Amino acid sequence: MPEKTYLQAISDGLRQEMRRDKRVFVIGEDVGVYGGAFKVTQGFQEEFGPWRVIDAPLAETAIVGGCTGAAIMGMRPVAEMQFADFVSCAWDHLVTVAAKQRYRAGTPVPIVVRCPSGGGFSGGPFHSQNPESSFAHIPGLKVVCPATPEDAKGLIVTAIEDPNPVLYFEHKHLYRRIKADVPDERYTIPLGEARLHREGDDVTVVTWGAMVYTATEAAEKVAEEDGISTEIIDLRSIMPWDKKAVLASVEKTSKVIVLHEDTHTGGFGGEIAATIAEEAFEQLDAPVKRITAPDTPVPFAPALEKEFLPQVDDVVAGLREVASY
Amino acid sequence: MATGTLVDVVMPQMGVSVSEGTVTKWIKSEGEAIEADETLLEISTDKVDTEVPSPASGIVQQILVQEGETVEVGTKLAVIAPEGAAAGAPVPAAPADEAPPEAPDVAETLEPEPAAQIEAPTAAPAPAPAAEGREDGARFVSPVVARIAAEHGVDVAQIPGTGRGGRVTKKDILGFIEAGAPAPAPVAPPAPAEAPAEAPPPAPAAAPAPAEAQAGESVEAMSAMRRGIAEHMRRSLDTSAHVTSAIEVDMSKVAALRQKLKKEYQAAYGVNPTYLAFVARAAVETLKDYPWINGELRGDSIVTRTYVNLGFAVELADGKGLIVPVVRNAETLNLLGMAKAIGDIAARAREKKLLPDDVQGGTFTITNPGGYGTFHGTPVISQPQAGILGTYAVVKRPWVVQDEMGEDVIAIRSIMNLTLTYDHRLVDGALAGRFLRDLRERLQTWGESDY
């Protein structure tokens, strides 16, 4: 199996689907000639031509609106938001039209909106956000947040296949940093199925995206220094999310940390914590702890951004606190 | 701590497992002078009785808990006014937000060191209870612990807590149950008349209102220790399948050697090489070949170990209780070491100087009721162990032996009976028999060079 970066894995999955299915096309700002701001679609226009790799104006409303219409007409569009932050402009089409069309009129809207998300490189308030929970809140939308190259490829394929609008949050900080073996052949990964990233007995960390790696480093540290055995569940998709896997792990460890890079209030971690309280109250041996970014915009200054984003040490402290409860 | 401030004496945390204690006796009364480390009072917990030394020299200014009262760990028992402190004199108060003392982290407070408590801000009039509210984890039962306790009919108060502030964690209760607490109670327990003592507090028959004395009777309250013994005995019988095998051992060689070593050990080390020490030494050696008898059933698993923590049942001097202090890593002790260790724990048990952790973690137990001449018994296994060895009186008996010609003759020999009471769930009769045979062989052939 060849080793690929997270970014190459997304690119591979997308290319395979475009080769396989003529209904699939990509559209976004600079995705064509330039190959995408992060080069996910590099070489695509040469291979698939300008009608399937479309450079759009700086208008997310138009991009997602156009995709929605094309999907209703039977296409399989994949839109790229240059940064996940810009998806706010497309809110109306996503939330008012795409999410409700099938319910209202019976017409499926099989679009994928790729959203390069996350911070860690001083991108500031407009280029670093993790807006997944806003969309997880909207019935009719699906939300995917892969952490590994293998999942990134499998989930982009599943997202394209899915008959519903899917927001695909790809973490920018993982693009070239994370490498792993990725199968060459086509495969899918079901939405709503978590991946057991690390097995443990003492504390469960439920997380997704780049925080999977933060959690892993913290787990290694507390395993070595404190003998705490941490189980890490990578949700992979947060709508639908794998309640069953989380509750099973809670039953095992009885202590849970929900970790996400998004801000605290209204973050998806709150939904997970509430579900655990509702459905696994009698399994709990400690209060469910959330580790998240604080309720502020993402700062530019590297020192401030470091304070803002959950760090390995924050998770280490959380693990120690919960384990010793 | 500035000198001259009042010093609180609090109910000490007696090891990991104890949440409350009873004041049994005040040695000093209010107004009396006391030296640091001098015994101030005696307390009793469900594990152990002990003395509480004074954390400071001075005058016993106030006694706050009367004899017979049971209070939580951390409760203030008395106030000592150190020398030079005008009793009750106002003291420069610590800044108000110099946080009240946290309840000692029980996991680390393994010694009965009330002295540690004098770090508490003791500005005289401000009564700051040492343990209060959220800090007193021992009182908080988490949802999962409550559920498991209910399912298994376990009283959480009996479980040593290792969580924050002594809270019983899920691991604590699961460990407690695995270590021999009752098997999951059926949903509707058939409730026999003698309901197991560990049934949850609202136990119907036994508990609350002290029975009223009929004519000619007198009624006294059960001590914490008696309650603990009662609970453990009943639980052990409900848990293990007790079977006892006995064997007769010719102790003549040991008796002769003992006479010889006695002087040497006494003179050089002040230690008495008792029969018990010989038997204990031989038992530890023999257990090496019988790991299951030194093992335990933990859930569906069989646990064996490379060490022997040897418990000895010791009667307390007042005849009102029994305690089983443990000699840890008995496999590392030779005869002299064993004799010394037995002497040490027996003395500390009788002087009430044992720590609760001295009575935990045993893997095999020896009980020695032979001192009164009894020649047989069926002791109860100390849970969660798999066996208990009983040693009985060494008596001279006519014994058939072979003379140098190989002829049977009757001789006078020192004979001791040994019993092994074992958990037949784990240990079969044949295994127990072989263990006793090997143990007898060791004792009967004890040579001068065997230690």
Interface residues (C-beta under 8 A of the other chain):
Chain A: S254 F281 E282 Q283 L284 D285 A286 S324 Y325
Chain B: S142 P143 V144 V145 A146 R147 G163 R164 R167 T169 K170
